[in-house]
Amino acid sequence: MIKRIAILTSGGDAPGMNAAIRSITRTAINRGLEVFGIYDGYKGLVEDRLELFDTKSVSETLFKGGTILGTARLPEFKEEDYQQKAIETLKKHQIDGLCVIGGDGSYRGALALHKLGVNVVGLPGTIDNDLAGTDYTIGFHTALETVVECIDKLRDTSSSHHRCSVVEVMGNRCGDLALYSGLATGAEIVVTADRPLDLPALYEKLNYYNAHKKNHAIVVVNEKITDVSHLAELISENTGFSGRASVLGHIQRGGSPCPFDRILASRMGNKAVEILMNGDSGKCVCIQDDHIIALPIETVLTMPKENKSRLYELFDSLV
């Protein structure tokens, strides 16, 4: 029977993590459980940096970005010695269940603990939207809104100077931020792993726009695809536009979570407690067609992510 649970956030921070922490804490306390917050992810768990939470511990956090628990990377957690240290900490505090909020690396740590006998559940907290099994991850929509706002502002100056803005967005190796922001801002070109860079086609398209008196262009590029500064130089040399590169960087992770992420995180946190109280483990919380469900972490880490070909078709039909 579950009596005490703990929460940690791991990997990159994402808007909405605090909403998930709040939801887990208040749902659990309202169901008679004790809740511990673990500071700085798996590192804090190994180092025994925990605090007993009450409902006030998570007051005024729903609208805050980042994570009140902090996050730190611990590559050594792949080693069983470190995993055993984490288990010793959980046993010391008589903790029966663990909620891990983060991305795929965080899930791998959670899966390792599950295989060693820990009751654990994962929640998808990452702006990259790169986890399979869930339509959206906590933080993705807020990051998308930030990207769209930045691109909208760049369009104003691009139009004034007859420029092509080459905008690099985050997403790790997942192109969802680039694709969705490209659709939302009316970008002319999107470059992702699923839509590779084709320089001759890019030059042809931009020169066509220039010949038809279009006074600006937007190219959205997923990170880790190409050097956007060099691409901007090539655009200046081979088209009628003046290329300018902008790397949005970690500004995409910041800010107050949007309403969608606040509600998604609250629903997922509630489901995470339910999973643990039902005696289940090794699962992660997902949203599919607006239904909150649970899937095995191992399945999510091995299954392919949903193909976005229909959205790319939509993008092509609009440019």
N, C-alpha and C positions, 0 to 999 in steps of 0.2 A: 504493500500500500504506500502510495506517494504521500509524504508529509512535508518534505522540504525540496524546493527546487532552486536552481541558480541560473543566472543569465549572463552571457558574455557577447560582446560584439568583436568581430575579427575582420582583418583585411582592410580594404579601403572603406572610409566612412561613406554613408549615404543618407540623404535627407529622408526622414521617416523612421530611422532606427530608434530614436527616442520614443516615438509613438508606439513602436512595437514593445520596447522595454516597459513603457507605461501600461500597455494592455496586458502583457504577461503578468506584471506585478499585481495589478488591481484584480484581474480575473482570478489569479491564484489565491490572493488574500481573501477575496470574497467567497472562495470555496474552502476556506479553512486551512490553507497551506502557508508555510513560511517561505519567504523569498530572499535570496542573497544576490546582490550584484557583484560581479567579478570585474575588477578594473584591468584594462589593457589586455583584453583577450586571453589567448592561451598562455601568454607570458605571465599574466597576473594569476592565472589558475595554478600554474606551476610554482609560482612564488608565494602562493597563499595570500593574495590581496583581495579579500572579500569583505563585504559589508552587508549586514542584515538590513533589508529594506522594509519600509512601511508605506502606506498610501501617500504620505506626504513626501516621501523620497522622490516621487515621480510627478509631483505637482508642478504645474507651469512648464512642462516639458513637451507637450503634444505638438507645439508649434516651433520648437527649436530644431535647428539643423545640427549636423554632426552626431555625436553620441556622448551622453553624459558619463558613460562607462569608460570611454577612451578605447583606443585600439592600437595594437602593436603587432608587427609581424614576428613570428618565431619559427624560422625554417627548421630548427632542430626538433620541432614537434613531430616531424616525420619519424623520429627515432623512438623506439618503444620505451627507452629509459625515461624520456621526458613525459610520455603518455602515462607511465606508471606514477610519476611524481604528481601528475594532475589527478589521478585516481586517488592517491593518498590524501590530497587536499580535500577532495569530495567526501571521502570516508571520515576524515577528521571532523568535518562539520556536519556529518550525518545527512548529506545531501543525496536525495533519491533520484533526482532528474535534472537534466541540463538542457537549456535552450541556447542554441548557437545561432546568432544572426550574422550573416555574411555571404560571401560568394563561394565559388567552387573550392578554393583552398580551405576555407573554413569548413565546408562540407566534408572535405577529405579528413580533416582532423576529427570532426564529429563521428564519421564512419569508423575511424580507427578506435575511438573510445567505445562506440557501440559494440564492436567486435570483441572488446575486452570486458564487456559486461555492464557498461554504463547505460542507463536509460537516457537517451538523448534524442532531441528533435531539432531540425534545422529550419530557419526562416530565411528566405532569399533577400538579403540586403545588399544591393549593388546597383549603381547607376548604369552599368553596362547592359543590363537585360540579357545576359549571356548564359543563363541557366536554363537547361531544358526542363520540360514538364510544366512550366508555369508561363502563362501569357505575359505577365509582367512581374518585375522584381520591385521591391521597395526602393524608392529613390529614382527610378527611371523617369517617371513623368515630370518630377521636379527638375531634373537635369535637362530634360527635353525643353521645358519651358524656358530655362536659362539660355540654352543654345539658340532657341528661336528668337528670344529677345535680342541677343547679341547680333545674330545675322540680320534681323530687321534693321538694326542701327547701322550695320556695315553697308547695307544696301543704300541707305541715304547718301553716305559719302561716296560710295562707288558710282552712283548715278551722277553726282556732281562732277566727278573727275574722269568719267568714261573709263572706269576700271573694272577689272575682273577680280573679285575677292576670292581668294583660295582659303577656305576655313577648315582647319583641322579640329576635329571633335574627338572626344574620348570614346571608350567602348571596348578597350582591349582589342581583341580580334573579332569582336562581334560588331556588325555594321548597323545595328538597329538605331542608335542615336543619329548616325549620319542619314540613314534612309528616312526615318520619321521626320527629322528636322528639314531634310530636303523637300519632302512633301509639304510640310507645314509652312515653309517660307517661299515656295515657288522657285527653288534653286534650278539652275539650268543643267547641272551635272552633279551626280553623286558617285563617289569612288569608294568602294568597299572590297572586301575579299570576294564577295559574291558578284561584284560589278567592277572588275579589275580596270586599272588605268590603261586606256588605249589612246596614246598621244595623237596619232594621225586623226582619229575620229574626234577627239577633243578639239584639235585645231580647226578641223572642218566645221564643227558646230559653232565654235566661237566666231569664226570668220563669216559664217552665214549670218549670225546675229548682228555682227558689225556692219555687214553690207546692207542689212535691213534696218539700219539706224537705231538699233537697240543700244541704249547708252550705259548699260551695266550688265554684269553677269556674276553669278554666284556658283562656285564649285565647292561642294562639301566633301571633305576627305576624311575617312576613318583613320585614326592613328595607327601607326606601325605599317602603313601601306607604302608611303613615299615621303620624300623630303618636300614639304609644301613650299619652302622658300625657293628651292631649285625649280619646282614646278611653276611658281609664279614668274620666275625669270624666263623660263621657256615660253610661257604665254606672252610675255612682253615681246620676245624675239620673233614669235611665229604667228601672232594674231594682231588684229588692230586694237586690242585692249592693252591697257597697262596693268600687269599682274601685281597684286599685293597679297602677301600671306599673313594670316592671323591664326595663332595657335591659342585656343581658348583655355586650355590647361585646367588647373584644379578649381577654377571659378565654377566649373560645372557641378562640382560636388557640394558647393556651399548653398546657404540660404535656407529659409524656412520651407518645410515641405508643403507642397500644394495639397489641396483638399483630397484629391484622389489618393495620394500616398499616405496621408493621415488615416483615411478610412481603411485602405488596404492593409496597412500595418496593424491597425486595431483589430481587424477581422482575423488576420493571420496570427497575431499574438493570442487571441482568444482560442483559436483552433489548436495552437501549440500546447496550451495547458490541458485542453480536452484530450489530446493524444496521450500525454503523459499520465493523466488521471485514469485513462482507460487501460493502462498497463502496456501501452505500445511503445516501441523504440526503433531507432534507426530509420525514422521517417522524416520527410521534410514537407513543409506546407507549400501548397501551390494554389494558383487561381487559374481555372479553366472555364471559359464561357461564363464568367462571373460567379462560379461556384468555388468555394474554398474546399480543397481536398488534400489528402495526404498521399504521398508516393514514397517508396523506399529510396533512401539517399543513394544507394548503390545503383539503382536503376537510372536515376536522374543524371548521375555522373557519367554513365555509359551510353545513354540514348542520344540520338542526334537532335539538335534543336530544330524547331519548326521552320520549314522552308518559307521564305518570304517572297516567292516568285510573283505572287499576285500583286503585292505592293509595288514591286519593281515594274510590273506591267502597267499598273496605275500611274506610276511616276512617268514612264515613257509616253503614256497617252496624254500627258498634261504639259509636256515641254515642246 
